[in-house]
Amino acid sequence: MLQLHQFPCLSDNYGYLLHDPASGETVCIDTPDADTYLREAAIKGWTITQIWNTHWHADHAGGNEAIKAATGCTITAPAGDAAKIAGVDRAVGQGDTVKIGEFTGDVIDVGGHTMGHVAYYIPRAAMAFVGDSLFALGCGRMFEGTPPQFWASLSRLKALPGETKIYCAHEYTASNAKFALHADPYNAVLADYAREVEERRAAGQPTVPTVLSRELAANPFLRADTPEMKARWGGKEPAETFAALRAAKDSF
């Protein structure tokens, strides 16, 4: 089975190294800080062979050149963002695949935070690396996309199996929970989730990864197609409800 090493990086990012013992391959999921990634790989005794970028922002692709210079790894990045990303060897989009050893990952278009943002989903491992498209109890800011585009992106993630572990890129869950409770105050599943988040953060524990089934029940942005959220936030179509939620979160 694949091995995953998760570690804090920069102020609130998570770094991910994905390792396949059978082939010896190691993939960096994004590269917020090259020194941290190279150090963590050395501690594990793993040799970095690939980078999979989710989008172009510096806290996701800023370490590309230094890691490639140190390891000779190959870099896969989203086609829609590739012009803004250093060292890209392969540009990918919806329907493409990536590989680590004998494990295949599906590339999913999750544009909205940036136009070209992608996620990497590995069915055999039930893992999805979603960058800044989806967070535990939240989603990324809509810097470049449109509400219909972003809602379509989230809908692709919503369609994954419920047991999928969601590896998002930041520890934002405590602040996301505050808005979620404001957005969906009568959701008992959310209330329980928010209490657990508070306890975990007070103990210095991560709240990531999360599980998709839990997000489907508690994350207000994934619930923009429910009668409850439409009634509270308006909108005839889910994308309109999502737009209202995203705008409210931006000024919360």
C-alpha positions in Angstrom: 0.0 0.0 0.0 1.0 3.6 -0.4 2.5 5.4 2.5 1.7 9.0 3.2 3.8 11.5 5.3 1.9 14.6 6.3 3.7 17.5 8.0 3.1 21.2 8.7 4.6 23.6 6.3 4.8 27.4 6.2 2.3 29.1 8.5 -0.8 26.9 8.0 -0.1 24.6 5.0 0.2 20.9 5.1 2.9 19.2 3.1 2.3 15.7 1.7 4.8 13.1 0.5 3.3 10.0 -1.1 5.5 7.0 -1.2 5.2 3.6 -3.0 7.5 1.1 -1.3 7.3 -1.4 -4.2 8.7 1.0 -6.8 10.5 3.4 -4.5 8.8 6.4 -6.0 7.9 9.4 -3.9 5.6 12.2 -5.0 5.4 15.7 -3.6 1.8 16.9 -3.6 2.5 20.6 -4.1 5.6 22.3 -3.0 5.0 25.1 -0.5 8.6 25.1 0.8 11.4 23.2 -0.9 13.7 23.0 2.2 10.9 21.5 4.3 10.0 18.9 1.7 13.7 17.9 1.1 14.3 17.6 4.8 11.2 15.5 5.5 12.0 13.2 2.6 15.5 12.7 3.9 14.2 11.9 7.3 12.0 9.3 5.9 14.7 7.9 3.6 12.6 8.6 0.5 13.9 9.8 -2.8 11.6 12.4 -4.5 10.8 11.3 -8.0 7.7 13.4 -8.9 5.8 16.6 -8.1 2.1 16.9 -8.6 0.9 20.5 -8.5 -2.7 21.3 -7.9 -2.5 25.0 -8.9 -0.1 27.9 -9.5 -0.1 29.8 -6.2 3.3 30.2 -4.6 2.3 28.2 -1.5 1.6 25.3 -3.7 4.3 25.5 -6.5 6.9 27.8 -5.1 9.3 25.0 -4.2 9.3 23.3 -7.7 12.6 24.6 -9.1 14.7 23.9 -6.0 13.3 20.4 -5.5 13.7 19.6 -9.2 17.3 20.9 -9.0 18.1 18.7 -6.0 16.4 15.5 -7.1 15.8 15.6 -10.9 12.1 14.8 -10.3 9.5 15.3 -13.0 6.7 17.9 -12.5 3.1 17.4 -13.4 0.8 20.5 -13.2 -2.6 21.6 -14.4 -2.7 22.7 -18.0 -4.8 25.7 -17.2 -2.2 27.0 -14.7 1.0 25.6 -16.3 2.2 28.9 -17.8 2.5 30.3 -14.2 4.3 27.2 -12.8 8.0 26.6 -12.9 9.6 23.5 -14.4 6.5 21.7 -15.7 7.2 18.5 -17.6 3.6 17.4 -18.2 0.4 19.4 -18.2 -2.8 17.6 -17.3 -6.5 18.2 -17.1 -9.9 16.5 -16.6 -9.8 12.8 -17.6 -6.0 12.5 -17.6 -4.2 10.2 -15.2 -1.0 10.1 -13.1 0.9 7.2 -11.7 3.0 6.3 -8.7 4.3 2.8 -9.1 1.3 0.6 -10.0 -1.2 3.1 -8.5 -3.1 5.3 -10.9 -4.5 8.7 -10.0 -7.4 10.4 -11.8 -7.0 14.1 -12.6 -10.2 16.1 -11.7 -10.9 19.6 -12.9 -11.7 21.6 -9.8 -11.3 25.1 -11.3 -12.7 28.1 -9.4 -10.0 29.0 -6.8 -7.8 29.3 -9.9 -9.0 28.6 -13.4 -6.8 25.5 -13.9 -6.9 24.0 -10.4 -7.0 20.2 -10.4 -7.3 17.5 -7.8 -5.6 14.1 -7.8 -7.8 11.1 -6.8 -6.3 7.6 -6.3 -9.2 5.2 -6.2 -7.3 2.1 -4.9 -6.1 4.1 -1.9 -9.4 6.1 -1.4 -7.3 9.3 -1.3 -8.0 12.7 -2.9 -5.5 15.6 -2.9 -7.7 18.6 -3.4 -5.3 21.6 -2.8 -7.4 24.7 -2.1 -10.6 23.7 -3.9 -12.2 22.0 -0.9 -11.4 22.3 2.8 -12.7 20.6 5.9 -16.0 22.6 6.4 -15.1 25.0 3.7 -13.8 25.7 0.2 -11.2 28.0 -1.4 -11.8 31.6 -2.2 -13.1 32.1 -5.7 -10.1 34.2 -7.0 -10.4 33.4 -10.7 -13.5 31.4 -11.5 -17.2 31.8 -11.5 -19.9 30.3 -9.2 -21.2 27.9 -11.8 -17.7 26.7 -12.6 -16.8 26.3 -8.9 -20.1 24.5 -8.1 -19.4 22.1 -11.0 -16.0 21.5 -9.6 -17.3 20.7 -6.1 -20.0 18.5 -7.7 -17.2 16.4 -9.2 -15.7 15.9 -5.8 -19.2 15.3 -4.3 -19.5 12.3 -6.7 -16.5 10.5 -5.3 -17.1 7.5 -2.9 -18.1 8.6 0.5 -15.2 6.9 2.2 -12.7 9.0 0.2 -10.2 10.7 2.5 -9.9 14.4 1.5 -6.4 15.8 1.9 -6.7 19.6 1.7 -3.8 22.0 1.8 -4.4 24.2 4.9 -5.4 23.9 8.5 -8.4 26.2 8.3 -11.0 24.0 9.9 -11.6 26.0 13.1 -12.3 29.2 11.3 -14.3 27.4 8.7 -16.5 25.8 11.5 -17.4 29.3 12.8 -18.9 30.3 9.4 -20.4 26.9 8.8 -22.4 27.2 12.1 -23.6 30.6 11.0 -24.5 29.3 7.6 -26.3 26.1 8.7 -27.2 26.6 12.4 -29.6 23.7 12.8 -27.3 21.0 11.4 -26.7 18.5 14.3 -24.0 16.7 12.4 -22.2 20.0 11.9 -22.5 20.9 15.6 -20.9 17.6 16.6 -18.2 18.1 14.0 -17.4 21.6 15.2 -17.1 20.5 18.8 -14.6 17.8 17.7 -12.6 20.4 15.7 -12.4 22.6 18.8 -11.1 19.7 20.9 -8.6 18.6 18.3 -7.1 22.0 17.8 -7.0 22.6 21.6 -4.9 19.5 21.8 -2.7 20.6 19.0 -3.9 17.8 16.6 -4.7 18.2 12.9 -8.2 18.2 11.5 -7.0 17.1 8.1 -7.6 14.7 6.4 -11.3 14.7 6.5 -13.7 12.1 5.0 -16.0 13.0 2.1 -19.2 11.5 3.7 -18.7 13.8 6.7 -18.2 16.8 4.5 -21.3 16.0 2.5 -23.4 16.1 5.7 -21.8 19.1 7.3 -19.9 21.4 4.9 -22.3 24.2 3.9 -20.6 24.7 0.5 -21.2 21.1 -0.5 -24.8 21.4 0.7 -25.7 24.3 -1.6 -28.1 21.9 -3.5 -30.2 21.1 -0.4 -33.6 22.6 0.3 -32.4 23.8 3.7 -29.5 25.8 2.3 -31.6 27.2 -0.6 -34.3 28.3 1.8 -31.7 30.1 4.1 -29.4 31.6 1.4 -31.6 31.9 -1.7 -31.0 30.9 -5.2 -33.0 28.8 -7.7 -30.0 26.8 -8.8 -27.3 25.4 -6.5 -24.6 27.6 -8.1 -26.6 30.7 -7.0 -26.9 29.4 -3.5 -23.2 28.6 -3.5 -22.4 32.1 -4.8 -24.3 33.6 -1.8 -22.5 31.4 0.6 -19.1 32.2 -0.9 -19.8 35.9 -0.8 -20.9 35.7 2.8 -17.8 33.8 3.8 -15.6 36.3 2.1 -16.9 39.1 4.4 -17.6 37.0 7.5 
